[in-house]
């Protein structure tokens, strides 16, 4: 297994297109957004494409897992 510095170096060498595709089909990013003065959670594919928006972080995590994606919450 590669150590952290090797992993970081690998990521730094990826082209912008390859970096956007990194994790496609494996990772879903979740970030809080404000919609009509309420917090919602936006679920994104690894390339940044918005997949859906839900009312709770837990709901976003469940949706990601139901679609065989590993959820990663962003602040």
Backbone as XML, in Angstrom:
<?xml version="1.0"?>
<chain id="A" units="angstrom">
  <residue number="1" name="UNK">
    <atom name="N" x="0.845" y="-1.181" z="0.000"/>
    <atom name="CA" x="0.000" y="0.000" z="0.000"/>
    <atom name="C" x="0.891" y="1.246" z="0.000"/>
  </residue>
  <residue number="2" name="UNK">
    <atom name="N" x="0.482" y="2.237" z="-0.705"/>
    <atom name="CA" x="1.253" y="3.474" z="-0.789"/>
    <atom name="C" x="1.102" y="4.281" z="0.500"/>
  </residue>
  <residue number="3" name="UNK">
    <atom name="N" x="2.172" y="5.003" z="0.839"/>
    <atom name="CA" x="2.059" y="5.875" z="2.004"/>
    <atom name="C" x="1.385" y="7.185" z="1.588"/>
  </residue>
  <residue number="4" name="UNK">
    <atom name="N" x="1.080" y="8.023" z="2.566"/>
    <atom name="CA" x="0.330" y="9.258" z="2.297"/>
    <atom name="C" x="1.045" y="10.193" z="1.338"/>
  </residue>
  <residue number="5" name="UNK">
    <atom name="N" x="2.344" y="10.313" z="1.453"/>
    <atom name="CA" x="3.070" y="11.220" z="0.556"/>
    <atom name="C" x="3.050" y="10.710" z="-0.884"/>
  </residue>
  <residue number="6" name="UNK">
    <atom name="N" x="3.109" y="9.398" z="-1.067"/>
    <atom name="CA" x="3.012" y="8.831" z="-2.415"/>
    <atom name="C" x="1.616" y="9.056" z="-2.989"/>
  </residue>
  <residue number="7" name="UNK">
    <atom name="N" x="0.601" y="8.895" z="-2.154"/>
    <atom name="CA" x="-0.774" y="9.124" z="-2.594"/>
    <atom name="C" x="-0.980" y="10.583" z="-2.971"/>
  </residue>
  <residue number="8" name="UNK">
    <atom name="N" x="-0.457" y="11.487" z="-2.163"/>
    <atom name="CA" x="-0.584" y="12.921" z="-2.451"/>
    <atom name="C" x="0.126" y="13.263" z="-3.752"/>
  </residue>
  <residue number="9" name="UNK">
    <atom name="N" x="1.287" y="12.707" z="-3.965"/>
    <atom name="CA" x="2.032" y="12.972" z="-5.201"/>
    <atom name="C" x="1.276" y="12.447" z="-6.413"/>
  </residue>
  <residue number="10" name="UNK">
    <atom name="N" x="0.672" y="11.279" z="-6.288"/>
    <atom name="CA" x="-0.138" y="10.725" z="-7.370"/>
    <atom name="C" x="-1.276" y="11.673" z="-7.733"/>
  </residue>
  <residue number="11" name="UNK">
    <atom name="N" x="-1.984" y="12.177" z="-6.720"/>
    <atom name="CA" x="-3.109" y="13.079" z="-6.967"/>
    <atom name="C" x="-2.660" y="14.383" z="-7.607"/>
  </residue>
  <residue number="12" name="UNK">
    <atom name="N" x="-1.505" y="14.888" z="-7.199"/>
    <atom name="CA" x="-0.988" y="16.141" z="-7.766"/>
    <atom name="C" x="-0.669" y="15.997" z="-9.247"/>
  </residue>
  <residue number="13" name="UNK">
    <atom name="N" x="-0.320" y="14.798" z="-9.684"/>
    <atom name="CA" x="0.081" y="14.573" z="-11.068"/>
    <atom name="C" x="-1.094" y="14.300" z="-12.001"/>
  </residue>
  <residue number="14" name="UNK">
    <atom name="N" x="-2.294" y="14.166" z="-11.457"/>
    <atom name="CA" x="-3.462" y="13.921" z="-12.302"/>
    <atom name="C" x="-3.810" y="15.168" z="-13.111"/>
  </residue>
  <residue number="15" name="UNK">
    <atom name="N" x="-4.236" y="14.955" z="-14.338"/>
    <atom name="CA" x="-4.722" y="16.078" z="-15.141"/>
    <atom name="C" x="-6.033" y="16.569" z="-14.526"/>
  </residue>
  <residue number="16" name="UNK">
    <atom name="N" x="-6.454" y="17.801" z="-14.843"/>
    <atom name="CA" x="-7.741" y="18.284" z="-14.310"/>
    <atom name="C" x="-8.905" y="17.349" z="-14.653"/>
  </residue>
  <residue number="17" name="UNK">
    <atom name="N" x="-8.916" y="16.800" z="-15.862"/>
    <atom name="CA" x="-9.989" y="15.893" z="-16.276"/>
    <atom name="C" x="-9.939" y="14.591" z="-15.474"/>
  </residue>
  <residue number="18" name="UNK">
    <atom name="N" x="-8.737" y="14.057" z="-15.284"/>
    <atom name="CA" x="-8.588" y="12.819" z="-14.529"/>
    <atom name="C" x="-8.948" y="13.033" z="-13.058"/>
  </residue>
  <residue number="19" name="UNK">
    <atom name="N" x="-8.586" y="14.205" z="-12.520"/>
    <atom name="CA" x="-8.924" y="14.493" z="-11.132"/>
    <atom name="C" x="-10.432" y="14.569" z="-10.952"/>
  </residue>
  <residue number="20" name="UNK">
    <atom name="N" x="-11.142" y="15.190" z="-11.910"/>
    <atom name="CA" x="-12.601" y="15.268" z="-11.828"/>
    <atom name="C" x="-13.235" y="13.886" z="-11.874"/>
  </residue>
  <residue number="21" name="UNK">
    <atom name="N" x="-12.650" y="12.982" z="-12.639"/>
    <atom name="CA" x="-13.204" y="11.633" z="-12.783"/>
    <atom name="C" x="-12.794" y="10.714" z="-11.630"/>
  </residue>
  <residue number="22" name="UNK">
    <atom name="N" x="-11.813" y="11.141" z="-10.831"/>
    <atom name="CA" x="-11.322" y="10.314" z="-9.731"/>
    <atom name="C" x="-12.474" y="10.024" z="-8.770"/>
  </residue>
  <residue number="23" name="UNK">
    <atom name="N" x="-12.751" y="8.778" z="-8.554"/>
    <atom name="CA" x="-13.834" y="8.393" z="-7.655"/>
    <atom name="C" x="-15.183" y="8.254" z="-8.323"/>
  </residue>
  <residue number="24" name="UNK">
    <atom name="N" x="-15.283" y="8.513" z="-9.621"/>
    <atom name="CA" x="-16.568" y="8.368" z="-10.311"/>
    <atom name="C" x="-17.073" y="6.949" z="-10.127"/>
  </residue>
  <residue number="25" name="UNK">
    <atom name="N" x="-18.322" y="6.841" z="-9.766"/>
    <atom name="CA" x="-18.916" y="5.543" z="-9.548"/>
    <atom name="C" x="-18.605" y="4.946" z="-8.193"/>
  </residue>
  <residue number="26" name="UNK">
    <atom name="N" x="-17.833" y="5.679" z="-7.366"/>
    <atom name="CA" x="-17.461" y="5.163" z="-6.051"/>
    <atom name="C" x="-17.750" y="6.146" z="-4.922"/>
  </residue>
  <residue number="27" name="UNK">
    <atom name="N" x="-17.671" y="7.442" z="-5.216"/>
    <atom name="CA" x="-17.774" y="8.463" z="-4.179"/>
    <atom name="C" x="-18.897" y="9.445" z="-4.504"/>
  </residue>
  <residue number="28" name="UNK">
    <atom name="N" x="-19.623" y="9.854" z="-3.472"/>
    <atom name="CA" x="-20.622" y="10.917" z="-3.600"/>
    <atom name="C" x="-20.288" y="11.973" z="-2.556"/>
  </residue>
  <residue number="29" name="UNK">
    <atom name="N" x="-20.202" y="13.208" z="-2.988"/>
    <atom name="CA" x="-19.905" y="14.310" z="-2.079"/>
    <atom name="C" x="-21.205" y="14.965" z="-1.644"/>
  </residue>
  <residue number="30" name="UNK">
    <atom name="N" x="-21.284" y="15.272" z="-0.368"/>
    <atom name="CA" x="-22.485" y="15.896" z="0.200"/>
    <atom name="C" x="-22.069" y="17.222" z="0.801"/>
  </residue>
  <residue number="31" name="UNK">
    <atom name="N" x="-22.808" y="18.265" z="0.437"/>
    <atom name="CA" x="-22.499" y="19.559" z="1.039"/>
    <atom name="C" x="-23.787" y="20.275" z="1.408"/>
  </residue>
  <residue number="32" name="UNK">
    <atom name="N" x="-23.745" y="21.017" z="2.499"/>
    <atom name="CA" x="-24.932" y="21.773" z="2.906"/>
    <atom name="C" x="-25.129" y="22.985" z="1.996"/>
  </residue>
  <residue number="33" name="UNK">
    <atom name="N" x="-26.366" y="23.273" z="1.693"/>
    <atom name="CA" x="-26.734" y="24.458" z="0.909"/>
    <atom name="C" x="-27.956" y="25.081" z="1.561"/>
  </residue>
  <residue number="34" name="UNK">
    <atom name="N" x="-28.137" y="26.364" z="1.351"/>
    <atom name="CA" x="-29.310" y="27.049" z="1.890"/>
    <atom name="C" x="-30.290" y="27.289" z="0.755"/>
  </residue>
  <residue number="35" name="UNK">
    <atom name="N" x="-31.521" y="26.793" z="0.948"/>
    <atom name="CA" x="-32.582" y="26.945" z="-0.038"/>
    <atom name="C" x="-33.800" y="27.509" z="0.693"/>
  </residue>
  <residue number="36" name="UNK">
    <atom name="N" x="-34.241" y="28.666" z="0.284"/>
    <atom name="CA" x="-35.383" y="29.344" z="0.907"/>
    <atom name="C" x="-35.214" y="29.416" z="2.428"/>
  </residue>
  <residue number="37" name="UNK">
    <atom name="N" x="-34.035" y="29.886" z="2.850"/>
    <atom name="CA" x="-33.701" y="30.081" z="4.263"/>
    <atom name="C" x="-33.680" y="28.800" z="5.085"/>
  </residue>
  <residue number="38" name="UNK">
    <atom name="N" x="-33.552" y="27.650" z="4.425"/>
    <atom name="CA" x="-33.463" y="26.368" z="5.121"/>
    <atom name="C" x="-32.232" y="25.622" z="4.627"/>
  </residue>
  <residue number="39" name="UNK">
    <atom name="N" x="-31.632" y="24.860" z="5.513"/>
    <atom name="CA" x="-30.478" y="24.056" z="5.118"/>
    <atom name="C" x="-30.955" y="22.776" z="4.454"/>
  </residue>
  <residue number="40" name="UNK">
    <atom name="N" x="-30.396" y="22.499" z="3.295"/>
    <atom name="CA" x="-30.632" y="21.253" z="2.577"/>
    <atom name="C" x="-29.262" y="20.650" z="2.292"/>
  </residue>
  <residue number="41" name="UNK">
    <atom name="N" x="-29.231" y="19.461" z="1.749"/>
    <atom name="CA" x="-27.967" y="18.782" z="1.466"/>
    <atom name="C" x="-27.950" y="18.341" z="0.012"/>
  </residue>
  <residue number="42" name="UNK">
    <atom name="N" x="-26.937" y="18.801" z="-0.681"/>
    <atom name="CA" x="-26.778" y="18.535" z="-2.096"/>
    <atom name="C" x="-25.817" y="17.361" z="-2.283"/>
  </residue>
  <residue number="43" name="UNK">
    <atom name="N" x="-26.241" y="16.366" z="-3.034"/>
    <atom name="CA" x="-25.441" y="15.175" z="-3.299"/>
    <atom name="C" x="-24.832" y="15.314" z="-4.686"/>
  </residue>
  <residue number="44" name="UNK">
    <atom name="N" x="-23.500" y="15.174" z="-4.760"/>
    <atom name="CA" x="-22.768" y="15.376" z="-6.014"/>
    <atom name="C" x="-21.958" y="14.154" z="-6.390"/>
  </residue>
  <residue number="45" name="UNK">
    <atom name="N" x="-21.833" y="13.904" z="-7.692"/>
    <atom name="CA" x="-20.927" y="12.876" z="-8.193"/>
    <atom name="C" x="-19.502" y="13.366" z="-8.014"/>
  </residue>
  <residue number="46" name="UNK">
    <atom name="N" x="-18.545" y="12.491" z="-8.191"/>
    <atom name="CA" x="-17.140" y="12.840" z="-8.002"/>
    <atom name="C" x="-16.690" y="13.967" z="-8.917"/>
  </residue>
  <residue number="47" name="UNK">
    <atom name="N" x="-17.324" y="14.111" z="-10.073"/>
    <atom name="CA" x="-16.936" y="15.185" z="-10.999"/>
    <atom name="C" x="-17.637" y="16.500" z="-10.705"/>
  </residue>
  <residue number="48" name="UNK">
    <atom name="N" x="-18.446" y="16.544" z="-9.642"/>
    <atom name="CA" x="-19.136" y="17.768" z="-9.257"/>
    <atom name="C" x="-20.561" y="17.880" z="-9.760"/>
  </residue>
  <residue number="49" name="UNK">
    <atom name="N" x="-20.992" y="16.956" z="-10.600"/>
    <atom name="CA" x="-22.361" y="16.971" z="-11.113"/>
    <atom name="C" x="-23.339" y="16.786" z="-9.964"/>
  </residue>
  <residue number="50" name="UNK">
    <atom name="N" x="-24.330" y="17.681" z="-9.865"/>
    <atom name="CA" x="-25.343" y="17.555" z="-8.820"/>
    <atom name="C" x="-26.248" y="16.380" z="-9.145"/>
  </residue>
  <residue number="51" name="UNK">
    <atom name="N" x="-26.415" y="15.489" z="-8.177"/>
    <atom name="CA" x="-27.264" y="14.326" z="-8.359"/>
    <atom name="C" x="-28.667" y="14.559" z="-7.811"/>
  </residue>
  <residue number="52" name="UNK">
    <atom name="N" x="-28.735" y="15.126" z="-6.605"/>
    <atom name="CA" x="-30.035" y="15.404" z="-5.990"/>
    <atom name="C" x="-29.834" y="16.304" z="-4.778"/>
  </residue>
  <residue number="53" name="UNK">
    <atom name="N" x="-30.926" y="16.740" z="-4.202"/>
    <atom name="CA" x="-30.899" y="17.545" z="-2.987"/>
    <atom name="C" x="-31.937" y="16.968" z="-2.038"/>
  </residue>
  <residue number="54" name="UNK">
    <atom name="N" x="-31.570" y="16.845" z="-0.775"/>
    <atom name="CA" x="-32.475" y="16.292" z="0.232"/>
    <atom name="C" x="-32.460" y="17.168" z="1.480"/>
  </residue>
  <residue number="55" name="UNK">
    <atom name="N" x="-33.382" y="16.880" z="2.401"/>
    <atom name="CA" x="-33.547" y="17.699" z="3.599"/>
    <atom name="C" x="-32.565" y="17.403" z="4.722"/>
  </residue>
  <residue number="56" name="UNK">
    <atom name="N" x="-31.931" y="16.222" z="4.704"/>
    <atom name="CA" x="-31.065" y="15.885" z="5.833"/>
    <atom name="C" x="-29.766" y="15.244" z="5.362"/>
  </residue>
  <residue number="57" name="UNK">
    <atom name="N" x="-28.745" y="15.407" z="6.187"/>
    <atom name="CA" x="-27.460" y="14.774" z="5.908"/>
    <atom name="C" x="-27.614" y="13.261" z="5.933"/>
  </residue>
  <residue number="58" name="UNK">
    <atom name="N" x="-28.363" y="12.763" z="6.896"/>
    <atom name="CA" x="-28.590" y="11.313" z="6.996"/>
    <atom name="C" x="-29.267" y="10.784" z="5.741"/>
  </residue>
  <residue number="59" name="UNK">
    <atom name="N" x="-30.243" y="11.525" z="5.233"/>
    <atom name="CA" x="-30.935" y="11.117" z="4.005"/>
    <atom name="C" x="-30.001" y="11.084" z="2.815"/>
  </residue>
  <residue number="60" name="UNK">
    <atom name="N" x="-29.104" y="12.056" z="2.732"/>
    <atom name="CA" x="-28.135" y="12.096" z="1.636"/>
    <atom name="C" x="-27.188" y="10.906" z="1.718"/>
  </residue>
  <residue number="61" name="UNK">
    <atom name="N" x="-26.773" y="10.562" z="2.924"/>
    <atom name="CA" x="-25.886" y="9.406" z="3.112"/>
    <atom name="C" x="-26.585" y="8.111" z="2.722"/>
  </residue>
  <residue number="62" name="UNK">
    <atom name="N" x="-27.842" y="7.981" z="3.104"/>
    <atom name="CA" x="-28.614" y="6.785" z="2.744"/>
    <atom name="C" x="-28.739" y="6.671" z="1.229"/>
  </residue>
  <residue number="63" name="UNK">
    <atom name="N" x="-29.062" y="7.773" z="0.560"/>
    <atom name="CA" x="-29.179" y="7.745" z="-0.902"/>
    <atom name="C" x="-27.867" y="7.347" z="-1.565"/>
  </residue>
  <residue number="64" name="UNK">
    <atom name="N" x="-26.777" y="7.881" z="-1.068"/>
    <atom name="CA" x="-25.476" y="7.529" z="-1.630"/>
    <atom name="C" x="-25.227" y="6.037" z="-1.478"/>
  </residue>
  <residue number="65" name="UNK">
    <atom name="N" x="-25.433" y="5.525" z="-0.288"/>
    <atom name="CA" x="-25.174" y="4.103" z="-0.033"/>
    <atom name="C" x="-26.114" y="3.201" z="-0.833"/>
  </residue>
  <residue number="66" name="UNK">
    <atom name="N" x="-27.368" y="3.616" z="-1.002"/>
    <atom name="CA" x="-28.312" y="2.832" z="-1.796"/>
    <atom name="C" x="-27.865" y="2.727" z="-3.252"/>
  </residue>
  <residue number="67" name="UNK">
    <atom name="N" x="-27.059" y="3.677" z="-3.681"/>
    <atom name="CA" x="-26.558" y="3.677" z="-5.053"/>
    <atom name="C" x="-25.095" y="3.228" z="-5.115"/>
  </residue>
  <residue number="68" name="UNK">
    <atom name="N" x="-24.676" y="2.479" z="-4.099"/>
    <atom name="CA" x="-23.324" y="1.911" z="-4.023"/>
    <atom name="C" x="-22.221" y="2.961" z="-4.113"/>
  </residue>
  <residue number="69" name="UNK">
    <atom name="N" x="-22.467" y="4.122" z="-3.501"/>
    <atom name="CA" x="-21.476" y="5.186" z="-3.443"/>
    <atom name="C" x="-21.075" y="5.417" z="-1.987"/>
  </residue>
  <residue number="70" name="UNK">
    <atom name="N" x="-19.826" y="5.758" z="-1.775"/>
    <atom name="CA" x="-19.363" y="6.089" z="-0.431"/>
    <atom name="C" x="-19.559" y="7.588" z="-0.211"/>
  </residue>
  <residue number="71" name="UNK">
    <atom name="N" x="-20.384" y="7.974" z="0.771"/>
    <atom name="CA" x="-20.630" y="9.393" z="1.009"/>
    <atom name="C" x="-19.467" y="10.080" z="1.710"/>
  </residue>
  <residue number="72" name="UNK">
    <atom name="N" x="-19.182" y="11.294" z="1.264"/>
    <atom name="CA" x="-18.166" y="12.143" z="1.888"/>
    <atom name="C" x="-18.803" y="13.500" z="2.121"/>
  </residue>
  <residue number="73" name="UNK">
    <atom name="N" x="-18.909" y="13.914" z="3.374"/>
    <atom name="CA" x="-19.536" y="15.195" z="3.704"/>
    <atom name="C" x="-18.499" y="16.311" z="3.619"/>
  </residue>
  <residue number="74" name="UNK">
    <atom name="N" x="-18.856" y="17.385" z="2.930"/>
    <atom name="CA" x="-18.016" y="18.571" z="2.816"/>
    <atom name="C" x="-18.650" y="19.688" z="3.613"/>
  </residue>
  <residue number="75" name="UNK">
    <atom name="N" x="-17.826" y="20.510" z="4.229"/>
    <atom name="CA" x="-18.355" y="21.631" z="5.005"/>
    <atom name="C" x="-18.212" y="22.913" z="4.242"/>
  </residue>
</chain>
